Amino acid sequence: MGRKAAKERPALPPIPDLDAGPIAGAGWLVAMDRLARDGDERAAAAIRDSVRERPDLWQEHRGGGAIARQAEDGLVKLFGTDAVRDAYPRAQIRADLEHIRADLMQGSTDPLDALMVSRVLCAHIAASHADALLGQVAAADVTMKQLDWQRAHADRATRAFWRACESLARVRRMRGPAVAIAVGSVNVTTAAAAAPEAAAALPEAEVIEAGWWAAEPSADPVPAPVPARDR
C-alpha cells in the first residue's frame, strides 16, 4: 500500500443562530477556545471573526471588561504556585471577589462603575498579597533591610488600594445621587436627575430608594455676590 493519507481535521461547528440562545453561543465559544489552545488556527480565526460578525456572543463577557478580568485572574494566581494543589483556595478567593463586586456594584449597570470596581478589586488583591508576603518575611530569618523593603511594598500596595477606592467614590459623587425605580418586581438603577423622566416613561413605576453611593447633602448654598452699588 502507498503512504497512508493524512487524516483530515473535522469541520468546525458553525456559530449558533440568534434563536439558539446565549447558552449555545457560550458553548460554541468554549469549544473554539479549546481547539485554539490546542493549536487549531481555524478555531482562532473563527473566534476573531465572531467578535465582528456576532457581537451578541460577547455581551456576557463585557462586565468590567475582559482586560480587567484578566488582571484580576493574574493577581489571584499569585496565591499559590501549584494550579492543582491551590485550586481550592484560589476558587475561594474568586468567590469572595464576586461577592465584593456585587456589594460594590449595588445593581448598577454603568460600564464605568464596572471598570472602577474591578480596579478596586485588583488593588485589593495586590494589597492582600503584599500583606501576606510581609507576614512570611517577618517570620523568616531575614535582614532588617529586607524586612523594611517588604514593609514599604505593602504600604505602597495599601495606598494604591485606597486611591482606587477614592477614585470610585469620586466618580459616583461627580455623577450625583442615584435612585432605584421599581417596575413590578424589577428594580432599575438610574441617576437621580433622570429619575422623574424614567419613572414617567415606565408604567406603574415608583421611585423607591436612593443608592448608597448618593452624594452627600451639600452645605448651605453660597450667596450670590452683592453688586457694588448695593454695598
Buried (B, 14 or more C-beta within 10 A) or exposed (E): EEEEEEEEEEEBEEBBEEEEEEEBBBEBBEBBEEBBEEEBEEBBEBBEEBEEEBEEBBEEEEBBBEEBBEBBEEBBEBBBEEEEEBEEEBEEBEEEBEEBBEEBBBEBEBEEBBBBBBBBBBBBBBBBBBBEBBEEBEEEEBEEEEBEEBBEBBEEBBEBBEEBBEBBBEBBEEBEBBBBBBBEEEEBBBBBEBBEEBBEEBEEBEBEEBBEBBBEEEEEEEEEEEEEEEE
